[in-house]
């Protein structure tokens, strides 16, 4: 499964094959890997849960683009042949202009629902990359920019790949305040209205039965922010949604819950602070005190990243022009 090139320096790239059907990926007698190697004059080896590419730098980079598409199809359990591999090799790399340059790892593969989720704007692409590259990513922007949806998608993809053991989704239940205990029903019935957007995102990415089972088994936990106090959240993908409504003390409490092998995403919209004193927002505070810390990245989405109904973008701009937050990347 190799081509020969001894003149150029040899580089090696390793791609995760976790979650991929290895027979679909390699083909019978490794015919798919052989075709890939021949196309790019590289060596292609499938070893355990890694696809290892080695050869001249230019060939390996081009080979990687096709190999990632093959891995995506194998994770979705979609069969393909050598002709499909040749067609993929002839296509421009996703995320690159005219097929040139190194492609960014944009796609999120969710095998459970046979779905591939890709960013729909440059800002969304930057947001996903920040989540991949940092232990804490903060997505700030207006409604409709996909902050929560993409964070949940990344959490589900991370869980599918067994990089973490659980997903924890939390929000401040600001409107309920101290009146939460006076609402009818058990604790889930009391807080579910405030957490429903997180359930909706999950149910779009996992079969409903699997969502129910995961919640019962505590593989997925959905709870109000107040219930995070006193815990250490290890080996988890953690999402704090609607963070603009977390107080400064709640935000500090949440950030100090982070345990080993955990990744955190914080989402918020500074134009929709529901606290009695907006200046008490923990999101505003961390924007001032955590910027510049290695391992923490802030990404600012704007109305250009809105992916809901076209009128949402116009509505956001109209409110901004009336005197609210401008939503610019510097604000």
C-alpha positions as CSV (number, residue, x, y, z in Angstrom):
1,X,0.0,0.0,0.0
2,X,2.7,2.5,-0.9
3,X,4.1,4.6,-3.6
4,X,7.7,5.4,-3.9
5,X,9.3,8.8,-3.5
6,X,12.8,9.0,-2.0
7,X,13.8,12.5,-3.1
8,X,11.5,14.7,-1.0
9,X,11.6,14.8,2.8
10,X,9.2,12.3,4.3
11,X,6.5,13.6,6.7
12,X,3.9,11.6,8.7
13,X,0.3,12.4,9.6
14,X,-1.9,10.4,11.9
15,X,-5.7,10.6,11.6
16,X,-8.1,9.2,14.2
17,X,-10.2,6.3,12.8
18,X,-12.3,6.0,16.0
19,X,-15.9,5.2,15.2
20,X,-15.1,4.3,11.6
21,X,-16.1,0.9,10.1
22,X,-12.6,-0.4,9.3
23,X,-13.7,-2.8,6.6
24,X,-15.6,-0.1,4.8
25,X,-12.6,2.2,5.2
26,X,-9.9,-0.2,4.1
27,X,-11.9,-2.2,1.6
28,X,-11.4,-5.9,0.9
29,X,-7.7,-6.8,1.0
30,X,-7.0,-3.1,1.7
31,X,-8.0,-2.1,-1.8
32,X,-9.1,1.3,-0.7
33,X,-5.9,2.1,1.1
34,X,-3.9,0.9,-1.9
35,X,-5.9,3.2,-4.3
36,X,-5.3,6.1,-1.9
37,X,-1.6,5.4,-1.7
38,X,-1.2,5.1,-5.4
39,X,-3.1,8.4,-6.1
40,X,-0.8,10.5,-3.9
41,X,2.5,8.5,-4.0
42,X,2.2,8.0,-0.2
43,X,2.2,5.1,2.3
44,X,-1.2,4.5,3.9
45,X,-1.5,2.2,6.9
46,X,-4.5,1.5,9.1
47,X,-3.3,0.5,12.6
48,X,-5.7,0.1,15.5
49,X,-7.7,3.3,15.6
50,X,-5.3,5.4,13.5
51,X,-4.9,6.0,9.8
52,X,-1.2,6.8,9.2
53,X,-0.1,8.7,6.1
54,X,3.6,9.1,5.2
55,X,5.5,10.5,2.2
56,X,6.3,13.8,0.6
57,X,4.7,16.8,2.4
58,X,2.6,17.9,-0.6
59,X,1.3,14.4,-1.3
60,X,0.5,13.7,2.3
61,X,-1.5,16.9,2.6
62,X,-3.5,16.1,-0.5
63,X,-3.9,12.5,0.7
64,X,-5.2,13.7,4.0
65,X,-8.1,15.6,2.5
66,X,-9.4,12.5,0.8
67,X,-8.6,10.3,3.7
68,X,-10.8,12.5,6.0
69,X,-13.7,12.2,3.6
70,X,-13.2,8.4,3.5
71,X,-13.2,8.4,7.3
72,X,-16.4,10.5,7.4
73,X,-18.2,8.0,5.1
74,X,-16.9,5.0,7.1
75,X,-18.2,6.5,10.3
76,X,-21.6,7.0,8.7
77,X,-21.5,3.3,7.5
78,X,-21.7,4.4,3.8
79,X,-20.0,2.1,1.3
80,X,-17.7,3.5,-1.4
81,X,-15.3,2.1,-4.0
82,X,-12.0,2.9,-5.7
83,X,-13.8,5.0,-8.3
84,X,-15.4,7.1,-5.5
85,X,-11.9,7.6,-4.1
86,X,-10.6,8.9,-7.4
87,X,-13.5,11.3,-7.7
88,X,-12.9,12.6,-4.2
89,X,-9.2,13.1,-5.2
90,X,-10.3,15.2,-8.1
91,X,-12.5,17.5,-6.0
92,X,-11.3,20.6,-4.2
93,X,-10.6,20.2,-0.6
94,X,-13.5,21.4,1.7
95,X,-12.7,24.8,3.3
96,X,-10.0,25.6,0.8
97,X,-10.1,28.1,-2.1
98,X,-9.8,26.4,-5.5
99,X,-8.6,23.3,-3.7
100,X,-5.4,24.9,-2.5
101,X,-4.0,25.0,1.0
102,X,-4.6,22.8,4.1
103,X,-8.2,22.1,4.7
104,X,-9.7,23.0,8.1
105,X,-11.3,20.1,10.0
106,X,-14.9,21.4,9.6
107,X,-17.2,18.4,9.6
108,X,-18.8,16.9,12.7
109,X,-19.9,13.3,12.0
110,X,-22.8,12.0,14.0
111,X,-23.2,8.3,13.2
112,X,-26.3,7.7,15.4
113,X,-28.5,9.9,13.1
114,X,-26.5,9.5,9.9
115,X,-25.8,13.3,10.0
116,X,-22.8,15.4,9.1
117,X,-22.8,19.0,10.5
118,X,-20.7,21.7,8.9
119,X,-20.3,25.3,9.8
120,X,-22.4,27.6,7.6
121,X,-20.3,30.7,8.0
122,X,-16.7,31.7,8.5
123,X,-17.5,32.7,12.1
124,X,-19.0,29.3,12.8
125,X,-15.9,27.7,11.4
126,X,-13.7,29.7,13.8
127,X,-16.0,28.8,16.7
128,X,-15.8,25.1,16.0
129,X,-12.0,25.3,15.6
130,X,-11.7,27.2,19.0
131,X,-13.6,24.4,20.7
132,X,-11.3,21.8,19.2
133,X,-8.1,23.7,20.1
134,X,-8.9,24.9,23.6
135,X,-9.9,23.6,27.0
136,X,-12.3,26.5,27.4
137,X,-14.0,28.2,24.4
138,X,-16.4,31.1,24.8
139,X,-18.8,31.9,22.0
140,X,-20.4,35.3,22.2
141,X,-23.0,36.5,19.6
142,X,-26.6,37.2,18.8
143,X,-29.5,34.8,18.5
144,X,-29.5,32.5,15.5
145,X,-25.7,32.2,15.1
146,X,-25.6,28.5,16.1
147,X,-23.7,28.9,19.4
148,X,-25.7,26.3,21.3
149,X,-26.4,24.0,18.5
150,X,-22.8,23.7,17.4
151,X,-21.6,23.3,20.9
152,X,-24.0,20.4,21.5
153,X,-23.0,18.9,18.2
154,X,-19.3,19.0,19.2
155,X,-20.2,17.4,22.5
156,X,-22.1,14.6,20.9
157,X,-19.3,14.0,18.3
158,X,-16.8,13.9,21.2
159,X,-18.9,11.4,23.1
160,X,-19.4,9.2,20.0
161,X,-15.6,9.1,19.6
162,X,-15.2,8.1,23.3
163,X,-13.0,11.1,24.1
164,X,-15.1,11.8,27.2
165,X,-17.5,9.7,29.3
166,X,-20.3,12.2,29.6
167,X,-21.9,15.4,28.4
168,X,-23.0,18.0,30.9
169,X,-25.4,20.7,29.7
170,X,-26.3,23.6,32.1
171,X,-28.1,27.0,32.0
172,X,-28.9,29.6,34.6
173,X,-32.7,29.5,35.3
174,X,-32.8,33.2,35.8
175,X,-36.6,33.8,35.4
176,X,-37.4,31.2,38.1
177,X,-35.1,32.7,40.8
178,X,-36.0,31.8,44.3
179,X,-39.5,31.0,43.1
180,X,-38.4,27.7,41.6
181,X,-39.4,25.8,44.7
182,X,-43.0,27.0,44.4
183,X,-43.5,25.7,40.9
184,X,-45.6,22.4,40.7
185,X,-44.0,19.0,40.0
186,X,-40.6,17.4,40.7
187,X,-37.3,19.0,40.1
188,X,-37.2,18.0,36.4
189,X,-40.6,19.4,35.8
190,X,-39.7,22.7,37.5
191,X,-36.5,23.3,35.5
192,X,-37.3,21.7,32.1
193,X,-38.8,24.8,30.6
194,X,-35.5,26.6,31.0
195,X,-33.5,23.7,29.6
196,X,-35.8,22.7,26.7
197,X,-33.5,24.3,24.0
198,X,-30.7,21.9,25.1
199,X,-33.1,18.9,24.8
200,X,-34.1,20.1,21.4
201,X,-30.6,20.3,20.1
202,X,-29.8,16.8,21.5
203,X,-32.8,15.2,20.0
204,X,-31.8,16.6,16.6
205,X,-28.4,14.8,16.9
206,X,-29.2,11.5,18.6
207,X,-32.0,8.9,18.3
208,X,-34.7,9.8,20.9
209,X,-34.4,6.4,22.6
210,X,-30.6,6.9,22.9
211,X,-31.1,10.4,24.4
212,X,-33.5,8.9,27.0
213,X,-31.2,6.1,27.9
214,X,-28.2,8.4,28.1
215,X,-30.0,10.7,30.5
216,X,-31.1,7.7,32.6
217,X,-27.6,6.3,32.7
218,X,-26.1,9.8,33.5
219,X,-24.0,9.8,30.3
220,X,-25.9,13.0,29.5
221,X,-26.8,15.3,32.3
222,X,-29.0,18.4,31.9
223,X,-29.3,20.6,35.0
224,X,-29.6,24.2,36.1
225,X,-26.3,26.0,36.8
226,X,-27.1,26.2,40.6
227,X,-26.8,22.4,40.8
228,X,-23.1,22.4,39.7
229,X,-22.0,23.8,43.0
230,X,-19.6,21.6,45.0
231,X,-18.9,19.2,42.1
232,X,-15.7,18.3,40.1
233,X,-16.6,17.7,36.5
234,X,-14.0,15.3,35.1
235,X,-13.8,13.4,31.8
236,X,-16.7,15.4,30.5
237,X,-17.7,17.8,27.7
238,X,-19.4,20.7,29.6
239,X,-21.6,23.4,28.0
240,X,-22.8,26.5,29.9
241,X,-25.5,28.0,27.8
242,X,-27.1,31.5,28.2
243,X,-24.0,32.5,30.2
244,X,-24.9,36.2,30.1
245,X,-27.5,35.4,32.8
246,X,-24.9,33.8,35.1
247,X,-23.9,36.1,37.9
248,X,-20.2,36.8,38.5
249,X,-20.2,34.4,41.5
250,X,-22.0,31.7,39.6
251,X,-19.5,32.0,36.7
252,X,-16.5,31.7,39.1
253,X,-18.2,28.6,40.7
254,X,-18.8,27.1,37.3
255,X,-15.3,27.7,35.9
256,X,-13.7,26.2,39.0
257,X,-15.6,22.9,38.5
258,X,-13.4,21.9,35.6
259,X,-11.7,18.6,36.2
260,X,-9.2,16.4,34.3
261,X,-9.9,15.5,30.7
262,X,-12.7,17.9,30.4
263,X,-13.6,20.5,27.9
264,X,-15.9,23.5,28.4
265,X,-17.9,25.7,26.0
266,X,-19.6,28.8,27.3
267,X,-22.2,30.5,25.1
268,X,-23.9,33.9,25.6
269,X,-25.5,36.9,24.0
270,X,-24.6,40.2,25.6
271,X,-27.7,41.9,24.2
272,X,-30.0,39.6,26.1
273,X,-29.0,39.9,29.8
274,X,-32.0,39.3,32.0
275,X,-30.3,40.0,35.4
276,X,-31.7,42.8,37.5
277,X,-28.3,44.5,37.2
278,X,-26.8,43.7,33.8
279,X,-23.3,44.7,35.1
280,X,-23.5,41.6,37.4
281,X,-23.2,39.3,34.3
282,X,-20.4,36.8,34.7
283,X,-20.0,36.7,31.0
284,X,-19.0,40.4,30.9
285,X,-16.6,39.8,33.7
286,X,-14.7,36.9,32.2
287,X,-14.5,38.8,28.9
288,X,-12.4,41.3,30.8
289,X,-10.3,39.1,33.1
290,X,-9.7,35.8,31.1
291,X,-8.8,37.1,27.7
292,X,-5.3,36.2,26.8
293,X,-5.0,33.2,29.0
294,X,-3.6,30.2,27.2
295,X,-6.2,27.5,26.7
296,X,-9.1,29.9,26.7
297,X,-10.3,31.5,23.5
298,X,-13.1,34.0,22.9
299,X,-15.0,33.8,19.5
300,X,-17.3,36.7,18.5
301,X,-20.2,35.8,16.2
302,X,-22.1,38.6,14.4
303,X,-25.3,39.0,12.4
304,X,-23.3,37.7,9.4
305,X,-23.3,34.3,11.1
306,X,-27.1,34.1,11.6
307,X,-28.5,30.9,10.1
308,X,-32.1,31.2,11.0
309,X,-34.9,32.9,9.0
310,X,-33.4,35.8,6.9
311,X,-35.5,38.2,9.0
312,X,-33.6,37.4,12.2
313,X,-30.5,39.0,10.7
314,X,-32.5,42.2,9.9
315,X,-34.2,42.2,13.3
316,X,-30.8,42.0,15.1
317,X,-29.5,44.9,13.0
318,X,-32.6,47.0,13.6
319,X,-32.2,46.6,17.4
320,X,-28.5,47.4,17.1
321,X,-29.2,50.6,15.2
322,X,-31.7,51.6,17.8
323,X,-28.9,51.9,20.3
324,X,-28.2,48.4,21.7
325,X,-25.0,46.3,21.4
326,X,-23.6,46.6,17.9
327,X,-22.5,42.9,17.7
328,X,-19.2,43.8,16.1
329,X,-16.3,41.4,16.6
330,X,-14.5,44.1,18.7
331,X,-17.6,44.5,21.0
